[in-house]
Amino acid sequence: QAGEELKAACARRALQLQEMGRRERLLRAAAGQAKEQLESFKTRVMQVCSPAAAGKGVTEQQVIEKVRQISDESQRSHEREKCLQEELSSRLSKEKEVSASVETFQKSLRELQ
């Protein structure tokens, strides 16, 4: 009976090892696929960010720096746009004030005549 239990335990262990091996192969395949996708993504990012550097061996750090640079430029553009919107709004308000003053002045002139 002990021999049968030992055989059964060995059989279960063998099945577990086979399953672990299958999972390891799947994980390795998935990791390889993820690496290929990352390389493809990196290449596409560099093509968009810097077409001249797209075909060359570009490091992840270079990609990160380029994306950071573009992000910073975008942020500055948004800030500049906000400032210009505020300036435009201010000028429109002043223009309305001046128009109201001109209308008041014209009304006063008409009343004097």
Beta strands, then each sheet from edge to edge (+ up, - down):
end
